[in-house]
Amino acid sequence: MGKNQWVVRHGDGWAQRGEGNERVTRIFDRQQEAIEAATDTARREHSELFIQNEGGQIRERNSYGHDPYPPKG
């Protein structure tokens, strides 16, 4: 399982960042472009995708890992 991917505000645009990284992976003008790139990476690495709103709160979360169904517990 790879690093979780985050879509975060970056200056006047948006960026894709791997969880735990200080530097962003790529910078985009539009949030939708960042979401598409981060989704591709999360699918490839079987990880989670977190999308922040302009205020920095998580507005959406998607899992592309191997989640057990039904959940344990």
PDB file as gemmi writes it, atoms N, CA and C in Angstrom:
CRYST1    1.000    1.000    1.000  90.00  90.00  90.00 P 1                      
ATOM      1  N   MET A   1       0.845  -1.174   0.000  1.00  0.00           N  
ATOM      2  CA  MET A   1       0.000   0.000   0.000  1.00  0.00           C  
ATOM      3  C   MET A   1       0.890   1.236   0.000  1.00  0.00           C  
ATOM      4  N   GLY A   2       0.597   2.179  -0.899  1.00  0.00           N  
ATOM      5  CA  GLY A   2       1.402   3.381  -1.041  1.00  0.00           C  
ATOM      6  C   GLY A   2       0.970   4.491  -0.099  1.00  0.00           C  
ATOM      7  N   LYS A   3       1.536   5.654  -0.323  1.00  0.00           N  
ATOM      8  CA  LYS A   3       1.212   6.819   0.494  1.00  0.00           C  
ATOM      9  C   LYS A   3      -0.158   7.352   0.147  1.00  0.00           C  
ATOM     10  N   ASN A   4      -0.884   7.769   1.167  1.00  0.00           N  
ATOM     11  CA  ASN A   4      -2.155   8.441   0.928  1.00  0.00           C  
ATOM     12  C   ASN A   4      -1.898   9.727   0.172  1.00  0.00           C  
ATOM     13  N   GLN A   5      -2.832  10.120  -0.684  1.00  0.00           N  
ATOM     14  CA  GLN A   5      -2.696  11.316  -1.506  1.00  0.00           C  
ATOM     15  C   GLN A   5      -3.631  12.404  -1.003  1.00  0.00           C  
ATOM     16  N   TRP A   6      -3.137  13.612  -0.978  1.00  0.00           N  
ATOM     17  CA  TRP A   6      -3.916  14.765  -0.528  1.00  0.00           C  
ATOM     18  C   TRP A   6      -4.011  15.789  -1.645  1.00  0.00           C  
ATOM     19  N   VAL A   7      -5.188  16.411  -1.783  1.00  0.00           N  
ATOM     20  CA  VAL A   7      -5.374  17.566  -2.670  1.00  0.00           C  
ATOM     21  C   VAL A   7      -5.532  18.762  -1.738  1.00  0.00           C  
ATOM     22  N   VAL A   8      -4.579  19.695  -1.841  1.00  0.00           N  
ATOM     23  CA  VAL A   8      -4.520  20.820  -0.903  1.00  0.00           C  
ATOM     24  C   VAL A   8      -4.408  22.146  -1.654  1.00  0.00           C  
ATOM     25  N   ARG A   9      -4.817  23.207  -0.986  1.00  0.00           N  
ATOM     26  CA  ARG A   9      -4.668  24.560  -1.536  1.00  0.00           C  
ATOM     27  C   ARG A   9      -3.182  24.889  -1.564  1.00  0.00           C  
ATOM     28  N   HIS A  10      -2.740  25.538  -2.643  1.00  0.00           N  
ATOM     29  CA  HIS A  10      -1.314  25.892  -2.780  1.00  0.00           C  
ATOM     30  C   HIS A  10      -1.243  27.251  -3.463  1.00  0.00           C  
ATOM     31  N   GLY A  11      -1.061  28.311  -2.681  1.00  0.00           N  
ATOM     32  CA  GLY A  11      -1.050  29.655  -3.242  1.00  0.00           C  
ATOM     33  C   GLY A  11      -2.391  29.965  -3.881  1.00  0.00           C  
ATOM     34  N   ASP A  12      -2.370  30.361  -5.149  1.00  0.00           N  
ATOM     35  CA  ASP A  12      -3.606  30.649  -5.886  1.00  0.00           C  
ATOM     36  C   ASP A  12      -4.181  29.413  -6.571  1.00  0.00           C  
ATOM     37  N   GLY A  13      -3.487  28.281  -6.450  1.00  0.00           N  
ATOM     38  CA  GLY A  13      -3.936  27.067  -7.129  1.00  0.00           C  
ATOM     39  C   GLY A  13      -4.129  25.917  -6.158  1.00  0.00           C  
ATOM     40  N   TRP A  14      -3.943  24.720  -6.685  1.00  0.00           N  
ATOM     41  CA  TRP A  14      -4.132  23.490  -5.927  1.00  0.00           C  
ATOM     42  C   TRP A  14      -2.946  22.580  -6.170  1.00  0.00           C  
ATOM     43  N   ALA A  15      -2.711  21.657  -5.237  1.00  0.00           N  
ATOM     44  CA  ALA A  15      -1.575  20.757  -5.377  1.00  0.00           C  
ATOM     45  C   ALA A  15      -1.925  19.352  -4.916  1.00  0.00           C  
ATOM     46  N   GLN A  16      -1.160  18.407  -5.427  1.00  0.00           N  
ATOM     47  CA  GLN A  16      -1.211  17.018  -4.986  1.00  0.00           C  
ATOM     48  C   GLN A  16      -0.013  16.806  -4.081  1.00  0.00           C  
ATOM     49  N   ARG A  17      -0.240  16.193  -2.906  1.00  0.00           N  
ATOM     50  CA  ARG A  17       0.860  15.937  -1.989  1.00  0.00           C  
ATOM     51  C   ARG A  17       0.709  14.535  -1.408  1.00  0.00           C  
ATOM     52  N   GLY A  18       1.800  13.791  -1.377  1.00  0.00           N  
ATOM     53  CA  GLY A  18       1.811  12.487  -0.721  1.00  0.00           C  
ATOM     54  C   GLY A  18       1.854  12.693   0.787  1.00  0.00           C  
ATOM     55  N   GLU A  19       1.115  11.888   1.519  1.00  0.00           N  
ATOM     56  CA  GLU A  19       1.039  12.040   2.973  1.00  0.00           C  
ATOM     57  C   GLU A  19       2.430  11.941   3.596  1.00  0.00           C  
ATOM     58  N   GLY A  20       2.730  12.885   4.461  1.00  0.00           N  
ATOM     59  CA  GLY A  20       4.018  12.912   5.143  1.00  0.00           C  
ATOM     60  C   GLY A  20       5.090  13.692   4.404  1.00  0.00           C  
ATOM     61  N   ASN A  21       4.839  14.054   3.156  1.00  0.00           N  
ATOM     62  CA  ASN A  21       5.819  14.827   2.385  1.00  0.00           C  
ATOM     63  C   ASN A  21       5.703  16.311   2.715  1.00  0.00           C  
ATOM     64  N   GLU A  22       6.827  16.982   2.830  1.00  0.00           N  
ATOM     65  CA  GLU A  22       6.809  18.430   3.038  1.00  0.00           C  
ATOM     66  C   GLU A  22       6.560  19.154   1.716  1.00  0.00           C  
ATOM     67  N   ARG A  23       7.114  18.618   0.645  1.00  0.00           N  
ATOM     68  CA  ARG A  23       6.956  19.244  -0.665  1.00  0.00           C  
ATOM     69  C   ARG A  23       5.780  18.628  -1.410  1.00  0.00           C  
ATOM     70  N   VAL A  24       5.143  19.440  -2.252  1.00  0.00           N  
ATOM     71  CA  VAL A  24       4.033  18.938  -3.054  1.00  0.00           C  
ATOM     72  C   VAL A  24       4.569  18.158  -4.248  1.00  0.00           C  
ATOM     73  N   THR A  25       3.745  17.251  -4.750  1.00  0.00           N  
ATOM     74  CA  THR A  25       4.118  16.432  -5.896  1.00  0.00           C  
ATOM     75  C   THR A  25       3.968  17.214  -7.195  1.00  0.00           C  
ATOM     76  N   ARG A  26       2.794  17.840  -7.362  1.00  0.00           N  
ATOM     77  CA  ARG A  26       2.511  18.641  -8.559  1.00  0.00           C  
ATOM     78  C   ARG A  26       1.582  19.779  -8.185  1.00  0.00           C  
ATOM     79  N   ILE A  27       1.652  20.872  -8.964  1.00  0.00           N  
ATOM     80  CA  ILE A  27       0.808  22.045  -8.745  1.00  0.00           C  
ATOM     81  C   ILE A  27      -0.113  22.211  -9.954  1.00  0.00           C  
ATOM     82  N   PHE A  28      -1.364  22.593  -9.682  1.00  0.00           N  
ATOM     83  CA  PHE A  28      -2.370  22.745 -10.727  1.00  0.00           C  
ATOM     84  C   PHE A  28      -3.100  24.074 -10.562  1.00  0.00           C  
ATOM     85  N   ASP A  29      -3.668  24.574 -11.650  1.00  0.00           N  
ATOM     86  CA  ASP A  29      -4.472  25.798 -11.602  1.00  0.00           C  
ATOM     87  C   ASP A  29      -5.852  25.530 -11.012  1.00  0.00           C  
ATOM     88  N   ARG A  30      -6.413  24.357 -11.314  1.00  0.00           N  
ATOM     89  CA  ARG A  30      -7.780  24.046 -10.882  1.00  0.00           C  
ATOM     90  C   ARG A  30      -7.785  22.837  -9.951  1.00  0.00           C  
ATOM     91  N   GLN A  31      -8.718  22.833  -9.002  1.00  0.00           N  
ATOM     92  CA  GLN A  31      -8.819  21.727  -8.060  1.00  0.00           C  
ATOM     93  C   GLN A  31      -9.138  20.420  -8.781  1.00  0.00           C  
ATOM     94  N   GLN A  32     -10.003  20.470  -9.791  1.00  0.00           N  
ATOM     95  CA  GLN A  32     -10.394  19.251 -10.509  1.00  0.00           C  
ATOM     96  C   GLN A  32      -9.184  18.572 -11.146  1.00  0.00           C  
ATOM     97  N   GLU A  33      -8.236  19.334 -11.659  1.00  0.00           N  
ATOM     98  CA  GLU A  33      -7.028  18.757 -12.248  1.00  0.00           C  
ATOM     99  C   GLU A  33      -6.206  18.031 -11.182  1.00  0.00           C  
ATOM    100  N   ALA A  34      -6.105  18.643 -10.000  1.00  0.00           N  
ATOM    101  CA  ALA A  34      -5.366  18.024  -8.900  1.00  0.00           C  
ATOM    102  C   ALA A  34      -6.062  16.750  -8.426  1.00  0.00           C  
ATOM    103  N   ILE A  35      -7.391  16.773  -8.383  1.00  0.00           N  
ATOM    104  CA  ILE A  35      -8.155  15.600  -7.960  1.00  0.00           C  
ATOM    105  C   ILE A  35      -7.919  14.447  -8.937  1.00  0.00           C  
ATOM    106  N   GLU A  36      -7.947  14.713 -10.219  1.00  0.00           N  
ATOM    107  CA  GLU A  36      -7.748  13.664 -11.224  1.00  0.00           C  
ATOM    108  C   GLU A  36      -6.364  13.040 -11.103  1.00  0.00           C  
ATOM    109  N   ALA A  37      -5.336  13.867 -10.937  1.00  0.00           N  
ATOM    110  CA  ALA A  37      -3.968  13.354 -10.808  1.00  0.00           C  
ATOM    111  C   ALA A  37      -3.798  12.549  -9.520  1.00  0.00           C  
ATOM    112  N   ALA A  38      -4.335  13.064  -8.406  1.00  0.00           N  
ATOM    113  CA  ALA A  38      -4.213  12.365  -7.124  1.00  0.00           C  
ATOM    114  C   ALA A  38      -5.004  11.064  -7.131  1.00  0.00           C  
ATOM    115  N   THR A  39      -6.153  11.042  -7.807  1.00  0.00           N  
ATOM    116  CA  THR A  39      -6.953   9.825  -7.918  1.00  0.00           C  
ATOM    117  C   THR A  39      -6.182   8.754  -8.673  1.00  0.00           C  
ATOM    118  N   ASP A  40      -5.544   9.134  -9.777  1.00  0.00           N  
ATOM    119  CA  ASP A  40      -4.740   8.180 -10.542  1.00  0.00           C  
ATOM    120  C   ASP A  40      -3.642   7.566  -9.674  1.00  0.00           C  
ATOM    121  N   THR A  41      -2.957   8.406  -8.901  1.00  0.00           N  
ATOM    122  CA  THR A  41      -1.885   7.919  -8.037  1.00  0.00           C  
ATOM    123  C   THR A  41      -2.440   7.015  -6.942  1.00  0.00           C  
ATOM    124  N   ALA A  42      -3.537   7.419  -6.300  1.00  0.00           N  
ATOM    125  CA  ALA A  42      -4.130   6.618  -5.230  1.00  0.00           C  
ATOM    126  C   ALA A  42      -4.586   5.254  -5.754  1.00  0.00           C  
ATOM    127  N   ARG A  43      -5.161   5.220  -6.937  1.00  0.00           N  
ATOM    128  CA  ARG A  43      -5.577   3.933  -7.527  1.00  0.00           C  
ATOM    129  C   ARG A  43      -4.371   3.048  -7.804  1.00  0.00           C  
ATOM    130  N   ARG A  44      -3.341   3.632  -8.360  1.00  0.00           N  
ATOM    131  CA  ARG A  44      -2.135   2.881  -8.705  1.00  0.00           C  
ATOM    132  C   ARG A  44      -1.441   2.334  -7.455  1.00  0.00           C  
ATOM    133  N   GLU A  45      -1.447   3.126  -6.369  1.00  0.00           N  
ATOM    134  CA  GLU A  45      -0.750   2.735  -5.144  1.00  0.00           C  
ATOM    135  C   GLU A  45      -1.673   2.077  -4.118  1.00  0.00           C  
ATOM    136  N   HIS A  46      -2.960   1.888  -4.465  1.00  0.00           N  
ATOM    137  CA  HIS A  46      -3.937   1.278  -3.554  1.00  0.00           C  
ATOM    138  C   HIS A  46      -3.952   1.990  -2.209  1.00  0.00           C  
ATOM    139  N   SER A  47      -4.137   3.303  -2.256  1.00  0.00           N  
ATOM    140  CA  SER A  47      -4.114   4.116  -1.041  1.00  0.00           C  
ATOM    141  C   SER A  47      -5.383   4.956  -0.939  1.00  0.00           C  
ATOM    142  N   GLU A  48      -5.399   5.893  -0.004  1.00  0.00           N  
ATOM    143  CA  GLU A  48      -6.555   6.757   0.233  1.00  0.00           C  
ATOM    144  C   GLU A  48      -6.330   8.110  -0.435  1.00  0.00           C  
ATOM    145  N   LEU A  49      -7.434   8.761  -0.767  1.00  0.00           N  
ATOM    146  CA  LEU A  49      -7.403  10.110  -1.338  1.00  0.00           C  
ATOM    147  C   LEU A  49      -8.188  11.035  -0.412  1.00  0.00           C  
ATOM    148  N   PHE A  50      -7.556  12.126  -0.001  1.00  0.00           N  
ATOM    149  CA  PHE A  50      -8.189  13.141   0.838  1.00  0.00           C  
ATOM    150  C   PHE A  50      -8.237  14.442   0.051  1.00  0.00           C  
ATOM    151  N   ILE A  51      -9.413  15.044  -0.035  1.00  0.00           N  
ATOM    152  CA  ILE A  51      -9.583  16.297  -0.768  1.00  0.00           C  
ATOM    153  C   ILE A  51      -9.997  17.370   0.225  1.00  0.00           C  
ATOM    154  N   GLN A  52      -9.194  18.427   0.307  1.00  0.00           N  
ATOM    155  CA  GLN A  52      -9.496  19.534   1.214  1.00  0.00           C  
ATOM    156  C   GLN A  52     -10.269  20.624   0.489  1.00  0.00           C  
ATOM    157  N   ASN A  53     -11.073  21.384   1.263  1.00  0.00           N  
ATOM    158  CA  ASN A  53     -11.724  22.556   0.696  1.00  0.00           C  
ATOM    159  C   ASN A  53     -10.788  23.754   0.853  1.00  0.00           C  
ATOM    160  N   GLU A  54     -11.235  24.927   0.448  1.00  0.00           N  
ATOM    161  CA  GLU A  54     -10.374  26.108   0.505  1.00  0.00           C  
ATOM    162  C   GLU A  54      -9.970  26.470   1.927  1.00  0.00           C  
ATOM    163  N   GLY A  55     -10.772  26.080   2.915  1.00  0.00           N  
ATOM    164  CA  GLY A  55     -10.460  26.361   4.311  1.00  0.00           C  
ATOM    165  C   GLY A  55      -9.541  25.334   4.953  1.00  0.00           C  
ATOM    166  N   GLY A  56      -9.184  24.290   4.221  1.00  0.00           N  
ATOM    167  CA  GLY A  56      -8.279  23.272   4.736  1.00  0.00           C  
ATOM    168  C   GLY A  56      -8.965  22.090   5.394  1.00  0.00           C  
ATOM    169  N   GLN A  57     -10.292  22.071   5.415  1.00  0.00           N  
ATOM    170  CA  GLN A  57     -11.022  20.945   5.992  1.00  0.00           C  
ATOM    171  C   GLN A  57     -11.216  19.865   4.933  1.00  0.00           C  
ATOM    172  N   ILE A  58     -11.265  18.620   5.373  1.00  0.00           N  
ATOM    173  CA  ILE A  58     -11.484  17.517   4.444  1.00  0.00           C  
ATOM    174  C   ILE A  58     -12.933  17.564   3.978  1.00  0.00           C  
ATOM    175  N   ARG A  59     -13.127  17.694   2.662  1.00  0.00           N  
ATOM    176  CA  ARG A  59     -14.485  17.742   2.117  1.00  0.00           C  
ATOM    177  C   ARG A  59     -14.889  16.416   1.501  1.00  0.00           C  
ATOM    178  N   GLU A  60     -13.885  15.586   1.188  1.00  0.00           N  
ATOM    179  CA  GLU A  60     -14.180  14.289   0.578  1.00  0.00           C  
ATOM    180  C   GLU A  60     -13.011  13.352   0.835  1.00  0.00           C  
ATOM    181  N   ARG A  61     -13.351  12.064   0.943  1.00  0.00           N  
ATOM    182  CA  ARG A  61     -12.325  11.044   1.176  1.00  0.00           C  
ATOM    183  C   ARG A  61     -12.732   9.800   0.403  1.00  0.00           C  
ATOM    184  N   ASN A  62     -11.782   9.219  -0.322  1.00  0.00           N  
ATOM    185  CA  ASN A  62     -12.048   8.013  -1.096  1.00  0.00           C  
ATOM    186  C   ASN A  62     -10.943   6.998  -0.842  1.00  0.00           C  
ATOM    187  N   SER A  63     -11.325   5.733  -0.792  1.00  0.00           N  
ATOM    188  CA  SER A  63     -10.365   4.668  -0.566  1.00  0.00           C  
ATOM    189  C   SER A  63     -10.198   3.855  -1.840  1.00  0.00           C  
ATOM    190  N   TYR A  64      -8.960   3.642  -2.212  1.00  0.00           N  
ATOM    191  CA  TYR A  64      -8.646   2.805  -3.362  1.00  0.00           C  
ATOM    192  C   TYR A  64      -7.784   1.625  -2.938  1.00  0.00           C  
ATOM    193  N   GLY A  65      -7.784   1.340  -1.613  1.00  0.00           N  
ATOM    194  CA  GLY A  65      -7.019   0.224  -1.060  1.00  0.00           C  
ATOM    195  C   GLY A  65      -7.853  -1.030  -1.024  1.00  0.00           C  
ATOM    196  N   HIS A  66      -7.387  -1.976  -0.259  1.00  0.00           N  
ATOM    197  CA  HIS A  66      -8.076  -3.257  -0.124  1.00  0.00           C  
ATOM    198  C   HIS A  66      -8.857  -3.244   1.182  1.00  0.00           C  
ATOM    199  N   ASP A  67      -9.958  -2.534   1.200  1.00  0.00           N  
ATOM    200  CA  ASP A  67     -10.791  -2.447   2.389  1.00  0.00           C  
ATOM    201  C   ASP A  67     -11.580  -3.739   2.555  1.00  0.00           C  
ATOM    202  N   PRO A  68     -11.610  -4.267   3.783  1.00  0.00           N  
ATOM    203  CA  PRO A  68     -12.405  -5.472   3.994  1.00  0.00           C  
ATOM    204  C   PRO A  68     -13.895  -5.152   3.955  1.00  0.00           C  
ATOM    205  N   TYR A  69     -14.659  -5.993   3.338  1.00  0.00           N  
ATOM    206  CA  TYR A  69     -16.109  -5.830   3.340  1.00  0.00           C  
ATOM    207  C   TYR A  69     -16.737  -7.177   3.647  1.00  0.00           C  
ATOM    208  N   PRO A  70     -17.531  -7.327   4.652  1.00  0.00           N  
ATOM    209  CA  PRO A  70     -17.935  -6.270   5.568  1.00  0.00           C  
ATOM    210  C   PRO A  70     -16.795  -5.895   6.508  1.00  0.00           C  
ATOM    211  N   PRO A  71     -16.830  -4.674   7.065  1.00  0.00           N  
ATOM    212  CA  PRO A  71     -15.749  -4.244   7.955  1.00  0.00           C  
ATOM    213  C   PRO A  71     -15.661  -5.127   9.198  1.00  0.00           C  
ATOM    214  N   LYS A  72     -14.460  -5.321   9.675  1.00  0.00           N  
ATOM    215  CA  LYS A  72     -14.245  -6.113  10.894  1.00  0.00           C  
ATOM    216  C   LYS A  72     -14.638  -5.275  12.097  1.00  0.00           C  
ATOM    217  N   GLY A  73     -15.160  -5.951  13.119  1.00  0.00           N  
ATOM    218  CA  GLY A  73     -15.457  -5.264  14.379  1.00  0.00           C  
ATOM    219  C   GLY A  73     -16.810  -4.938  14.583  1.00  0.00           C  
TER     220      GLY A  73                                                      
END                                                                             
